Amino acid sequence: AVPDRSVNGNGLQVFGTVTKSAVATGADLVAYSGFSSSNRLVQPYNSDLDFGTGDFSIMAWVKTKAASSQYIIDRSNRTNNTNRLNFLIGGTNSNLFCRIGVTTVTTSFSFAVGSWYCVALCRQNGVLRFYVNGNLIGSGANTQSNTGNFETTIAGYNAAGGQAAAGTSLLRISATVPTAEQIAKMYRDEKPLFQ
């Protein structure tokens, strides 16, 4: 229902009703919203996302809301929190948060409610790095594995019942890691799309 625009062509399935609307009045770019436990975007198991202990990156634009946790992505068995990969805004818009397996890495950042942010998570050589709007805001060690026959919930709902952000757009997941300069350039190039 929602195409994967990479060469892999693994599209997303819509469960329930998900809203697709322009990111701003007159904008061409769309975002997805209206997520809940019964309304979400899901990619069935995809071995390309079996990163194991290797490198990967996740990047997206998210529109924040007043909530204690706003999930950008959840890759897990959806019944418990073993061998999971979660990337979220946590602490009522006060940090970026990543769980891989049983290890959690978090970094502080003050998000304003109702605003669009470009967020990125990169793991390279066992180090997680967090970026907001093209700037590195924190890092931490993580060598946990995330491999298994899991579906990937994109901006919807996680096994622990967490919420999604108010809107999600331009989501990318890769087994490669862009440089800091490339992340900054993507932010600068994409920012005008939200006007």
N, C-alpha and C positions, 0 to 999 in steps of 0.2 A: 504493500500500500504506500510505503514511503521508500523511494528508491535509494540505493547505495550508489553514490556517484563516483566511487573509486573503480579501479579495474576489476575488483573482486565481485561486484554486483550482488552483494548479499543484503537485500532490502529489509526493511522493518515492517513488522505486522502491527496493526492497530487492534488493541483490545479495548472494547467499550467505545467511548466517544472522546476524541482528542481534537481540540480546537487548533485550526491553522489560520493565522491572520497576519497581516502586515506588521512589521516591527514598529512602524510609525505611520502617521497619516501621509499618504502619497508615496510611501516607500515601496520598492519592488521586492525587497527581501521579506520572507515570512518566518515566523517563529511558531513553535508548538507549545500549547499550554492546556490547562484544565485537567491536570493529572490527578489521579487518586488510585486507590487500590484496585479499582475496576476499570480505570481509564489510563492506558499507558501505551508506549511504543516498545516493542520487544523484537529483538533479533534472536531467532532460534540458535541453538548451539552452533558455533562457528570456530573451527580449530585454528583459524588465523588469529584468534584472540587468546590462544593458549600461550601466554608470554613466558610461563614458567618463572624462572628467576632472572630472565633477560631484560633487555631494554624495551621501553615502550613510551608512548606519549598520548595524552588525551587533551583535546583543546575544544572549547565551546564558548559561545556567548550566552550568558544567563541574565535574566531579569529577576532581581531579588524581591522577596516579600518578607513580611514579619513572621518568621518561623524559627524554631530552634535548630532545625536541620533541613537542608534543601539539597536533595540528591541530584547530581549531574549524571551519574552512571552507577548502576549496581550490577555486578556480575557475580552471581552466587547460585546456590541450589534452591533459593527462595523458601527453604524450610528452616534453616538455621544459619548461623554466621560462620561456618567453617569454610576455609579456602575461598574467601570472598575477595572481591575487589570493589571497594566503594570510593567514590570521589564526590565530595560534597562541601557545601558551605555550612559551617556549624556555628555553635555558640551564639545563636540569635544574631547572625550577620557579623560576627567578630573574628572568624578565622576560616581558613581553608583546611580541609581535613581529608586524609587518605587512610584507608584500612586495606592492607593486603594480608591475607591470612589472619594471624593473631597479632600483627604489628600495626600500630597506629602512629602516623606522623602528622603533626599539625603545625600551623604557623599563623600568627596573628595578622589580621587585616580588618579594617573597619569598612564594611559595605553599607551604602545608603539604600534604604528600602525604595523599591520602585525604579531603580536605575539599571542600565545595561552594563555588564562587565565582561571583558574577554579574560577567561581564566584558562590556565594551562597547567598540566601536571606532567612532568617528565621524569622517567627513571633511567639513569645511565650509570653503568658500572657500580650498581648497588646504592646509588644516592638518588633520593627523590628531590626534585626541585619544583617549587610553586611559583607561578607567574600570574600577575594581575595587570591587565592593560599594558602588556609588553615589558613589565618590570619584574625582576626577580625579587620575591618578598620573603623567601625562606627555603630551608632545605633540611634533610635528615636522612639517616641511613635506613635502607630497607632492602633486604635480600630474600624476602618471603616469596613463595611460589604461588601463582594463580593459574592452575591448569585443571580442567575437568569438564565433564559433560553438562555445562551450565548454559542456561539462556542468559542473555544480557538485556536488562531492562534499561532503556534509555529514557532518562528524565521522567520517571514515573513513581515507582514505589519500591521499597526494598524489603528484605525478609523481616526486618525488625519493625516495619511499619512507618518508616520515615517518609516525609513529604518531598515533593519536587519543588524546584524554583517556579516563579510565576511565569517564566517563559524560557525557552531554549532554542537556539539557532546555531547554524554552522558548526555542528558537532563533527569532530574528526578523531579517529583512533588509529594509531599506527604502531608498528613494531620498530619504527625508526624514531630518532629524536632530533628535532630541529635545533639549530644553534640559538643562542640568546638573541643574536642579531636577526635571525629569521623570524623568531617569535615577535620581536618588536616590530618588524616590517609588516607581518601579517596583521597585527593590531592596527597599525597606521593605515594600511590599505583597506581594511574592512570597516573601520570606524565610520566613514561617510555613508555606508550602506544603512546605517541606523538613523539617518536624518531624513 
